[in-house]
Amino acid sequence: MAQDISLYQQFNGRYDFLFFGNTLNPVENNIQTTCEINTSSSATLNLASGNIIEKAYLYWAGSGTGDFDIKLNDVTITPDRTFSTIQSLSGLPFFGGFKDVTEQVITTGNGIYTVSDFDLNYVIADYCPNATNFAGWGILVVYRNDTLPLNQINIYDGFESLSIAFFGDIAELNIILENLNVIDNVGSKIGFLAWEGDKNLQVEERLRLNGNILVNLPLNPANNAFNGTNSFNGQSNVYNMDMDVYSTQNMINIGDTTAEIKMTTGQDYVIINTFVTKFNNQLPDATAQIVDVLKECDSRTITVNFEISNPNSTEILPSGVPISVYINNDFIEYTETTLPIAINGVWQSQITLTVPESYGDTFTLKIVADDHGDGTGIVTELNENNNQSNIFEVTLYKSPLFNSLEPLEVCNEGYTAGTFNFSNYNEMVKVEETDVVHFFETQTDAENNSNPILNTTNYLATTTPKEIFIRIDNQNCYSITSFLLTTRNCLPKVYNYVSANNDGYNDEFFIDGLLTIFLNFKIEIYNRWGRLIWTGNADSGFWKGQVPSGIGTEKAPDGTYFYLIFLNDKDRPEPLKGYLYLNH
């Protein structure tokens, strides 16, 4: 059930740290005469002038499965994270809690802090017989000050216990602290928060760093590392918890990236909650971020806008840092920074790529700083594991597909004019249902998406053939196609009754759809005996019931006549013929 100690947070800059807190044990738990525990305790934060709180983390722990509803200065605290472990010798459980209380501590500042409503009285009786009854709390404060050297603060936490399996055994716990970057070990130190250590139990109880036994006299002797002390303020009565700090100046070497913690005990049960390291550290930290990818329709050339940053660092990032671009994790392109990047600074740039066809239209893109394309770089950084940018999924822009449309044909209404309904072409032209379609009279209007045709159900084309342009839009691109409006010469309608009496009704042999459509027509009128009595065309107009007589005309007799109408149209070679009736 235990949680391994691992890196939780890192700070780079002019930082330092301290612990403060208190126990809820009224006395050392292995000398108690009654089985009881307090439900509250207090401690004082006293930061020196000029120290500014950056972060504050509350840890609390105790016997049992957990009390996770406590109060800090009457503010209810619920954990961001919880911890647990079981003692191998007794089989009893222990718990821990964690809460980021930065905002509250910044608001309160220096002064007394009280943890209350922390009640383990309901479980403590099971722990008193083997002297593992405890409860306590501690607050880790990371602070900054412009007078401090440039340091790296690493916070490691978890919930690992150190417990013998049987009496006479020596328990050992080894922890590797990773992600160190030791540039200068002057003033370096390590602090820790541990639980349940007993002052009066000191059998092979040692704490080592890289093989060196940690000693901080008079509070922390070599053989009793976990003895209920707070070496940050000199307390020796924080029963069954330890908030201690040790100098590591001669125990770690420049260039080290890891350190080994080794703990032993021959009797005391100890839970390790938190280690904190401080080393002088002046290094940059290159990180990459893809900001945006610019694409053009139907093009495999893209422009990637990106940033190289130097955040949370302690040194300028030099120019000439290699930058590699990957598509689907394959190295594709290389560039470099051209300017130094200040601490917490950002360098913005872009790179243009042509994406090979083999990657398709959708792929992933990432940029890695301080990388030659093979995972190697040139800069020693605070963190070598944060060079890679966000994974950016790219889908290339494609113009919408469309269906070809047949010409739309209607009857010629005169001089090639026609009225058309192409409202259904809106759906017929689309391949994708979500595409948006508009119609235009010119290609320029279609390109500019201006002056669309609004009436597609009753559209009058004054001349034909007429080309109508269609713009099909998806979210990113558009396509343009067109179709033709055409007219055909439909058969004219013949009105075969003539009442040539000048009353304004049927005064002539009228043929609807002839004069403006079949411009080269010819009409012949025959009497009942087959004699041609009249011929006409577009110039003469229609027959008015008269026949030529000398130099003038005279009325044709009332009766039935025969007509031939020659349309002189390539699609209508045969004349229209029939009978008409004349009545004056």
Number of C-alpha atoms within 10 A of each C-alpha: 10 16 15 15 19 18 17 11 11 17 22 25 23 19 25 25 21 21 24 23 25 30 30 26 23 15 18 21 27 17 10 13 9 10 15 20 21 18 18 21 19 17 17 14 18 12 15 9 7 11 16 17 20 18 19 22 16 23 23 28 31 29 25 23 18 21 19 20 14 20 16 19 15 12 12 13 19 15 18 10 12 19 22 22 20 19 19 15 12 12 9 15 17 24 22 28 24 22 17 18 18 19 13 13 22 14 8 13 15 13 12 12 21 18 26 20 17 25 19 22 14 9 14 21 14 15 18 18 12 10 19 26 27 30 30 28 27 23 27 25 22 21 19 19 18 12 10 13 17 21 28 29 25 23 22 20 22 21 25 23 26 22 24 21 15 12 9 10 12 17 20 16 15 13 15 14 20 15 17 21 24 24 18 17 21 14 14 21 21 20 22 22 25 24 30 29 28 26 22 15 18 20 15 18 25 23 22 18 20 15 12 16 17 22 19 14 9 9 18 23 18 17 19 23 28 31 31 29 24 25 22 15 14 12 15 16 19 22 27 31 34 34 30 27 23 18 18 21 15 11 17 21 16 14 12 14 15 16 19 16 18 18 21 23 26 22 22 25 24 26 25 23 24 22 23 22 25 25 29 26 26 21 27 26 29 30 22 23 21 22 15 14 19 14 18 15 14 12 13 17 16 17 15 21 16 20 21 27 24 25 19 19 27 26 22 18 27 15 12 15 21 20 22 21 24 17 20 14 13 13 15 16 17 16 16 16 20 13 12 16 22 18 19 16 15 17 16 13 15 16 14 13 14 12 17 12 8 6 11 11 14 12 15 15 21 23 30 26 31 28 22 20 20 9 10 11 17 11 19 14 22 26 17 17 11 14 21 21 20 14 16 17 13 17 13 20 19 19 18 22 17 18 12 12 13 11 15 16 17 17 18 22 20 18 15 20 23 23 18 20 15 15 15 10 18 16 14 13 20 19 13 13 8 10 19 16 18 19 28 21 16 16 18 12 16 23 15 9 13 13 14 16 14 12 13 17 12 13 15 13 18 14 16 17 17 18 17 18 23 27 25 25 19 18 12 13 14 19 17 19 17 20 16 16 22 21 25 16 19 16 16 15 11 17 14 19 17 21 19 22 14 11 8 9 10 18 20 22 22 19 14 13 18 22 19 15 23 21 16 15 18 20 21 17 24 18 17 12 8 10 11 15 14 16 18 15 17 15 11 10 15 18 20 19 24 17 18 12 9 7 5 8 11 11 13 17 14 14 12 15 21 19 21 17 21 19 23 15 15 7 10 13 10 13 16 15 15 13 16 18 16 23 16 14
